[in-house]
């Protein structure tokens, strides 16, 4: 299937890999037809590769809902996005829709997806964040001309989703990984191990991602390796992560962190790319 350059992330996501694509390219297997991403987030690598078959998962049901609507009703989504206004009072009224659970559940899938995209484009620093109740809580961004309705990219992503064999899910990553067949390449981009006690960001879904979760994930990687399934994993270059994956090929790369509430902390940081192949 021929790649479309317009196919690109539709959401800004914490830890997004768009700026690392060139770094990743030489580390990827030569040929990828079947692909799995259990923590898809913004999907930068998925949209760069545009594989014929893809298993796309994220525990964030709202995110997977956005992708489902883009596939099934992109025109309706674009029309719904046109209704949203770049105004502070309006932003907070839309942000508060999920405070009324009954009202929120009564929204259509298109309305929910348009809300997520609108908030992502207009909130401060494009930071998708929810509180412990699962409610969106990023503040208004005061941007002059945010691209709320990016119709060409939305239509390109929709065309890709419909041309390829895409399997969407919003379940625990271990369930996804246990069902993947040999011959599928797996890219794993979990919530990162914090580099300090104040650096943790796991607010993309309520619950967080603890050290025990990092260990459980490494055990899943060990199982993939035992089954002969190629995987590549990204994480922060902490001693804990280095120790967890010491038996695999580790490449340290520099990544820019563009999403941080403190501007001075948006610089380069060391990350690891872990592979079970050469």
N, C-alpha and C positions, 0 to 999 in steps of 0.2 A: 504494500500500500504506500503510495507516494505521500511524503510528509508535507503538511501545510504550515508555512511559517507563521500564520496568524494564530495557530493553536498555541495558547500560552495560559499561564495561571489567571484565573478570573478574580481571585482573592489574594490579598496580602496576608501572609501567615507567619506566625512566630517561627523562626528557624527555617524559613523558606530557602530553597536551594538554587534559586535562579542564578545567583552570582557565582555558583560553584560548578556550573555545568561544564565549562571548559576544563576545569581541574579534574572533574569526574571522568570525562570522555576517555582518556587513555587507561583508566582503571576498570572500565566496563568490559564484559565479555564481547568478543568480536561480533557475535550474532545473537540477537534477542528477538524472538517471535512471541513467546509467552512470558508474561511479566506479572509480578505480584508486588503490591505495595500495601502493607497492613496498617501503616500510619500515613495516609496519603497527604493530609494537610492541603497545601496549595497546589501540590501535584506538579512541580516544576520539571522533575525528571520524567515523569509519565508523559507530559505534554511535549517534552523534547524528543523522547524516543518514539512516541506514537506507535506502540506495538500492536500487532494484529489481534492479540488476545491479552486481556488484562484483568486481574483480580484486584479491585480497588476497594479498600476498607478504611474506615476511620471510626473510632468510638464516638465521635461527635456526630450525632444523628442529624442535626441541622445542616452540617456541612455536606453529608451524603445526600440529604434532601435537596440541596442546591444543585448538585451534580445530576440527580435524577430529573429534576425539572428542566435543566439545560438540555438533557437528552430528549425528553418527551414533549416539551412545550416551550421552546425557546422564544417563539414569537409572542406568546402570552406573557412570558417573563419580561421581555423588552418593553411591552406596553405597560406592564405594571410598574416597572422601574421609572418610566417617564412621569408617573404621578408623584414621585418623591421630590421634596424640596430641600435645598441646602440652606436651612435656617435652624438656628439653635433650638428655639422652642419646639419646632416641628420634630427635630432630631430626638429630643428627649421624650416627646410623646410617643414616637415610634419605638424608641428603645424600651419604653415601659410596657409595651404590649405584652411581653412575657411575664409581667408581674401578676396579671390576671390570667391564671392558668386556663380557666373555662373559656375565656375570650380567645386566648391564643390558640387553643385546640380547635376553635371554630373557624380559624383562618384556613384558606385553601393552601395547597402545597405551593402554588405560584406566589401567593401573598407572603408566605413564610420565607421563600427563597429570595424574593425581591427585598424583603426587610433585611436579611443577612447581608446581601450585596450592598444595599444602600448604607447600612451602618458601617460596613467595612470600608467603604469609599470615603465616608464623611467623619468617622470617629478619629480621635487623636492618634496620629502616627500609624493608622491602619491596624491597630492592635486588637485582634479578636480575643476577648477575655470574658469569662463568666465567673460569677461568685459561687459560693458553696451551694446555693439554691439552683444553680444552672442558669442564672439570669445574666444577660449581657450587661456589662457595667463599665465599658470604656466611655470616656467623656467626649463631647463634641470637639471636632478638630479645627474649626474656623478656617477651612481652606477656601480660597476664592473661587476656584473652578474645578472641583473634583469631577472625575470622569465617571459619573454615576451610571450612564447608559453606554457601555462599550459594545455596541451591537455587532461590529465586525468580528471581534474576538469571541463573543458569546455564540454567534452563528457558526464560526469555524470549529469551536469546541463541540458544539452540538453535532455538526457534520461528522467529526471524528468519532464521537461516541456512537453514532448510528452506523458508521461504516465498519467499525471494529466490533469484536466480540468482547464486550465489557461486562463484567460481573460486579455489581455494587453490593456492599454489605456494611453494616455498622454493628460489629460484634467484637468480642475480645480477640486481640491479635493472635493468641495461641490457637484458637479455633481455625482461623484462616490458614496459619502456617502448617497445622497438622493435616490439612486437606489438600495442600499443594502437591502436584505430581512432578516427578523428575522431568527435567527439560524446561521447567519454568525458572526464570531468574528472579530472585527476590531482593528488593531494595528496602532496607529497614531504617526508618528515620524517626526514632522514638523521642519523647520528651527527654531532654538531655540531663545527664548527671550534673547538678549545680557545681560551678567552680568555686563557690563560696556559700556561706550560710544565707546570704541575702540575695544570691543570684538566681535562685530557683524560679522558673516560670512554667507552671503546668496548668494555667488557667484556661486553656483551650477547651477543657472539659472538666466538670466537677470531679473531685476525687484525688487528683494528683498522681505522681509516679515516683514511688519511693525507691530506696536502695534495694529492697526485697524484690520490687518489680524489675529493676535492672538485672538482678540475678536470675529471675524467672525468664526474662527475655534471653539472656545468654544461654540458659539451658535449652530454650527453644532453638537457638542457633546451633548448639551442639547436636541437636536432633536433626536439623536440616543437613548438617555436615555428614552425620552418620548415614543419612538417606541419599547422599550424593547430589544434593540440591545446592546449586551455587547461590551464595548470598553476598551482599555488600551492605555494611551497616555504618551509619554516621553517629557520632556522639562527641561529647566534649573530651578533651585530652587530659582527664583527671587521672591521678594515680590509681584510683579505684577501677575505672574503665580499662586502663592499660593492663591492670592485673587480671581483670575478668577475661580479656581477649588475648592474653599473652601467647596462646597457642596458635594464633592466626596471623595472617599477613596484615601488618598495621602500617598505614601511611599517614603521617601528620600533615595536615593542610591548614592554610590560613583562611579564615572566613571573616567577612565583615558582618557585624551585627547591627543592622539598620533599625531594628525595633527595640528601643529602650527609652524609658521615660526621661532618662538623664542623657542629654546630648553628648556629653564628654565620654560616655561609656559605649558609644556606638562604633568603636574602633575594631581593629583586627584581633581575633582570638584564635588560639590553636584548637583544631578539631581533629578527630581521628576518623579515618576510613578503614574499616575492618573488612577483610575478604578471606574466603576459604578457598581461593584459587589464585593462580599466578597472574 
